[in-house]
Amino acid sequence: MTLQSASYPLAWTTDPPTVPGYYWVSWKVGWNFADEIVRVRFRRRNCRDTDELIVAPVGTEAQYNLDIAQMWAGPIPEPQHAEAGP
């Protein structure tokens, strides 16, 4: 799936997500921008704090604050694993 091939209208925004889900994100990697799918979810920092939204690139254990990304599009359906061929 690419942003352009989505079956519903998506638009880039600089407003970070307010609800958990999967999103397209555009962020700076070195000197370039990269577009990829990420999962936004809640994380509790400690037992006294309220939950906060964080972003995790799909397929990694990395976790970042939402301010790492410059542009967002979504939410989108959860990405599915491709079927193995014959």
Residue pairs with C-beta under 8 A, 6 or more apart in sequence:
1 37
1 76
1 79
3 10
3 24
3 35
3 73
6 76
10 24
10 73
10 74
10 76
11 73
12 26
12 71
12 72
12 73
13 71
13 72
13 73
14 70
14 71
14 72
15 72
16 53
16 66
16 67
16 69
16 72
17 23
17 40
17 53
17 66
17 72
17 74
17 75
18 53
19 40
19 75
20 39
20 40
20 41
20 42
20 53
21 39
21 40
21 74
21 75
21 76
22 37
22 38
22 39
22 40
22 58
22 74
22 75
22 76
22 77
22 78
22 79
23 37
23 38
23 39
23 40
23 55
23 72
23 73
23 74
23 75
23 76
24 35
24 36
24 37
24 38
24 72
24 73
24 74
24 76
25 35
25 36
25 37
25 38
25 55
25 69
25 71
25 72
25 73
26 33
26 34
26 35
26 69
26 70
26 71
26 72
27 33
27 34
27 68
27 69
27 70
27 71
28 34
28 70
33 70
36 57
36 58
37 57
37 58
37 76
37 79
38 55
38 56
38 57
38 58
38 69
39 55
39 56
39 57
39 58
40 53
40 54
40 55
40 56
40 66
40 75
41 53
41 54
41 56
42 51
42 52
42 53
42 54
43 51
43 52
43 53
43 54
43 63
44 50
44 51
44 52
45 52
52 65
53 66
54 63
54 64
54 65
54 66
55 63
55 64
55 65
55 66
55 68
55 69
56 62
56 63
56 64
58 79
